């Protein structure tokens, strides 16, 4: 086994580096502990949220059962015709024209 002789400044530098490494490791351990604590809090909050959502869903089911059902209208009256993009544009244009006529009447 060979030994290397270090002068005083190299020895001090090595000790400082070792101590800094120990501080870094301890800081990492602290951060890991904090992460675990926060993770446990997050999991507890998720569990509570799931319980609340389940309760709300149960209440909604009960409410759905107790509320009266709407009567359905006949096929022709009940179903609204879906308008195409062109029909919507024409409706918008007609509304714009009507508003312009009202503006002209006011002037």
N, C-alpha and C positions, 0 to 999 in steps of 0.2 A: 504494500500500500504506500502511495506517495502522498506526501503532504506539501501543500503550497503555503509559503509564507506570505501573509498579507500585511501591508503596512497599516498604520493607524487609520488613515482616511478611508481605505478600502473596507476595513473592519466596520467603521461607523456607517458607511454607505450601505453595507450588507445588512447591518442590524436595523437601520431605518427602513430599508426595503422590506425586510421580514415583518417588522411591526406594521408597516402600511398594508401589507398583504393580510395580516391578521385582522386589522380594522376593516378592510374590504370584505373579508369573509364574514365577520360579525354583522356588518351592515346587510349583507345578502341574507343571512339567517333572519335578521329582523324583518326584512322585506318579505321573505317567504312566510313568516308567521303572520304578518299583516295580511298577506294575500289569502292565507287559509281562513283567517277570521272573516274577511270580507266575503269570501266564497261561501262560508257557512251562513252568513247573513243573507246573501243572495238566494241560496237554496231555501232558507226559511221563508223568505218573501215570496218565492215562486210557489211554494206549497200553500201558503196562505192565499195567494191569488187564485190558484186552482180551486181551493175550497170555496172561495167567494163566487167564482164563476159557476161552479156546480150548483151553489145555492140559488143564484140568479136564474140559471136555466130551469131549475126545479120550479121556482116561482113563476117563470114564464109559461111553463107547461100547465101549471094549475090555472093561471090566468086565461090561457088559451082554451082550457076546458070549460071555464065558467062564463066566458063571453059568448054572446049569441053569434051564430054564423051568419054571414051576409047571404042574402038571397041572390041567386044567379039569374041574370037576365037572359032573354032569348039570344040566339046566335047573332041575329042582325043588330039588335040593340046593344047587347053587352060588349061585343068586341069592337074596339075602336080601330079604325083603319090606320095603319102606319103610313106616315107620309114619307115620300122619298126626299132626297136632298134637293131635287129640283123644285118640288112642291113647297118645301120650306123656304127656299130662296124667293119663290114667287110670293108667298105670304109675307115675307119680310119686306120685299119690294113694295107690295101694296100698302103695308103699314107705313113705310117711309113716305110714299106718295100722299097718303092721307094726312100725315103729320105736316108735310110741306104745304098742303092745301089749307090746313088750319092756320099755319103761320102766315100765309098770304092773306087770309081773311082778317087776321089781326092787324095787319099793317095798313 
